Amino acid sequence: MDEIDLDELVASLTPREENQTITVYQNTVAVSCPACDTQFDDLVVCKENPASLNLSKQLDLCVGSADGHAVIFTHKQLA
């Protein structure tokens, strides 16, 4: 996987949530995941180390790092 350009990536995404620990962006324009090359649903940027996520649904995850932050690409599992 190439280095993730976080600024370029989030410029194409829609901000959805931000708090002290994380920032969440929704992929509304079908951007491909840099890890697996399939469309992802949300990008979670972890701003604190460690960070805790409370997931309300089962997801497949791809992970990476950018600018010193962990980044998580979520993929909804199809039923």
Summary of the structure (lengths in Angstrom):
residues: 79
radius of gyration: 11.8
end to end distance: 28.5
largest distance: 34.6
contacts: 194
relative contact order: 0.25
helix: 6%
strand: 42%
